Structures are given as C-alpha cells and as structure tokens.
Amino acid sequence: MKLPFKSSQALFEYCNKYFDAKIIKGLARPALVPSSGFMGIESHVTPTADGRFKLSLLVAGPPDGFFLISETLKRGSEPILHGDLVLWLPQKAPPLIGKGMVGKLTGDKRSSWFGLVVSKIAPEINEEGCFTEICKYS
C-alpha cells in the first residue's frame, strides 16, 4: 500500500521531520523546487540548450530543509517545474565544507555539497518505503 501525501510540500515537510541532518554521499534525498520569488529568485528552474536543467532546490533535512544549486546530468522526458519534487543525489562534500558561496549565503554548511538531480518523484512513498519515480534524469 502506498503512502500518499496531499502535496509536494506535505511530503517535503514529512521528510524534514524524519530524515537525519547528516548528508551521506550516494544516499538520495527528496528536494522541492521552490516557488518563484523564494529567496528573491525569480526562477529556480533554468533549461539548458541540451535539454538538461539547472535548479535551485530545498533539500529535505531538519529543521526546514537546506538550499542549494544543482542540475540534471541528462535530459528527461518531462520538464521540471516550480513546486515539483526531485531526488537529489549527493556526490561530494566540498574540501572546506560550509565555505562555498551558497553555504555562506544560507548559513548552512550542507548547502555547499555537490550533487545531481537524478529523477522527478511523486508525493508518495511506495510499498517498499521508496519514492515513486515519475521521470529519470540520470
């Protein structure tokens, strides 16, 4: 039986409450594409000429998630829009964690991690306790 959520925001808030704050390389986390105007940014989604996406995200983690910039490795069959949920896969902690530009701006050292968006997900958790993928970008 699937565990559906009323919205992308509801799943994001659930994950903020129950996920560990520690980022682990290779362990994907859900992330929310913020609405236009969040943090004074007009658009958090920028399509590239080759069909990929550059994104600013709120990645799930206590207490209210953390902000970072990421992108997709490959193009997908669906666009990514404001309000969508995606899976962000952390790849590398910066050598001076928390010292990167975004980490300094947000005040959260987790914002300095490098990672890629690997899929778009539905606001639900499936029978195996995994997120339901809608479209892959990896």
C-alpha positions in Angstrom: 0.0 0.0 0.0 1.3 3.4 -0.9 1.5 6.3 1.5 0.2 9.3 -0.5 0.7 12.9 0.6 -1.7 15.8 -0.1 1.0 17.8 -1.9 4.7 18.1 -2.7 5.1 20.5 0.3 3.5 17.9 2.6 6.0 15.2 1.6 8.8 17.7 2.0 7.7 18.6 5.5 7.4 15.0 6.5 11.0 14.3 5.3 12.3 17.3 7.2 10.8 15.9 10.3 12.1 12.3 10.0 15.3 12.5 7.9 18.7 12.7 9.6 20.5 16.1 9.2 23.8 14.3 8.1 24.4 14.1 4.4 25.8 10.8 3.1 27.4 10.5 -0.2 25.4 8.4 -2.6 22.2 8.4 -0.5 19.5 10.3 -2.4 17.2 12.8 -0.7 13.9 14.4 -1.8 14.1 18.0 -2.7 11.5 20.6 -3.5 11.8 23.1 -6.4 10.8 26.3 -4.6 8.1 28.6 -5.9 9.1 31.7 -7.9 10.3 34.5 -5.7 11.7 32.3 -2.9 14.8 33.9 -1.6 14.3 36.7 -4.1 15.0 34.4 -7.0 12.5 34.8 -9.9 13.0 31.3 -11.4 14.5 28.3 -9.7 14.5 26.2 -13.0 16.7 27.0 -16.0 16.5 24.7 -19.0 19.8 24.3 -20.9 20.3 24.2 -24.6 20.9 20.4 -24.5 17.7 19.7 -22.6 19.1 19.4 -19.1 18.0 21.6 -16.1 19.9 23.8 -13.7 18.0 24.2 -10.5 17.9 25.8 -7.1 16.4 23.4 -4.5 15.3 23.0 -1.0 16.7 19.6 0.0 14.9 17.7 2.8 16.6 17.7 6.2 15.8 19.1 9.7 14.7 21.5 10.6 13.3 23.1 7.4 15.5 21.7 4.6 18.5 23.4 3.1 19.0 25.5 -0.1 21.5 24.6 -2.8 22.1 24.7 -6.5 22.2 21.6 -8.6 21.5 20.2 -12.1 20.4 17.2 -14.0 23.1 15.0 -15.7 20.9 14.1 -18.7 17.7 15.3 -20.2 14.4 13.7 -19.2 11.0 13.1 -20.9 9.3 15.7 -18.6 10.1 19.3 -17.7 10.9 20.2 -14.1 8.6 22.9 -12.7 8.4 25.1 -9.6 6.7 23.0 -6.9 8.0 19.7 -8.2 9.7 17.1 -6.1 13.0 15.6 -7.3 15.6 13.2 -5.9 19.0 14.9 -5.2 22.0 12.5 -5.1 24.9 14.0 -3.0 28.2 13.3 -4.7 30.9 15.3 -3.0 31.4 17.4 0.1 33.5 20.5 -0.6 37.0 20.5 0.7 36.1 23.3 3.1 32.6 22.4 3.9 30.4 25.4 4.5 32.9 27.7 2.9 31.3 27.7 -0.6 29.3 30.7 -1.9 25.9 29.2 -1.3 26.9 27.8 2.2 28.0 31.3 3.2 24.8 32.9 1.9 22.5 30.4 3.6 24.5 29.9 6.7 24.0 26.1 6.3 27.1 24.0 5.6 25.0 21.4 3.9 24.3 23.9 1.1 27.9 23.6 -0.1 27.5 19.9 -1.2 27.8 19.0 -4.8 25.1 16.6 -6.1 22.9 15.9 -9.1 19.2 15.6 -9.6 18.5 12.0 -10.8 14.7 11.9 -11.0 11.4 13.6 -10.6 9.2 11.9 -7.9 5.5 11.8 -6.9 4.4 13.0 -3.5 4.1 9.4 -2.2 6.1 6.6 -0.7 5.6 3.2 -2.2 5.2 -0.2 -0.6 9.0 -0.7 -0.3 9.4 2.6 1.5 10.9 4.2 -1.6 9.9 7.3 -3.5 7.9 6.8 -6.7 9.9 8.0 -9.7 8.0 9.8 -12.5 10.9 10.6 -14.8 14.7 9.8 -14.7 17.4 12.4 -15.5 20.4 10.1 -15.0 
